Amino acid sequence: MLGHRSADRPHRYGQNPPPIGFALALMPILLAVALLGAGCSFSGKKNAASPAPTAAAATPTALALSTSSTPSPATAAPTPAPVRPFTPPPATPRATPAPTPVSNVRTENGLQIQDEQFLGRVATPGGVRIRSAPDATAANVVGSIPEGVLVTVEGKVLNGAEAEPGKGTVWYIVGPKQYIYGAEGYVLRVSGTPAR
């Protein structure tokens, strides 16, 4: 007899098959889970903050609410917080050094001379040479000042010849027709007006 089971052969679900009512009772729950899952998976966004489905969401009442046009508060996606661009804190204002006034610059024989007096200490190893003009030629050396000796500077020549490449064109006037090269660090101020 085809299609008829014998009583001694067990059913494939065990001895007692599940009742039909049980399968029908699970149908709305499965449908609700499928609809909730489809709504989340086809939105195009991953939403890690959305709550996991609960047993209460699988009830027929939740199914009726979730299929309506207005989403329930339990299934509504949370509103993202507004993103503000990063703005660094304002920088602490720094005092800028006052520029050396150049109003006392005068021109004499084509040289721009700034009248400025101070006491300085020769700081370059080997000392400095005193020259008869603000130019580094062998013929115009008239003396020298050793390292560590104090010297009275009576003014600056701003447009002298550059004695060493990249070290500037400033020469200090140390006497009548006597100049020493004023590269940075050659003569350190001990007293007098502020450094250039």
Secondary structure, DSSP 8 states (H G I E B T S, - for coil): -TT---TTS-BTTBSS---HHHHHHHHHHHHHHHHHHHHHHTSSS--TTS----GGGGSHHHHHHHTSSS--TTTS--------------------------TTEEEETTEEEEEEEEEEEE-STT-EEEESSSS--GGGEEEEE-TT-EEEEEEEESS---SSTTS-S-EEEEETTEEEE--TTTEEEEEES---
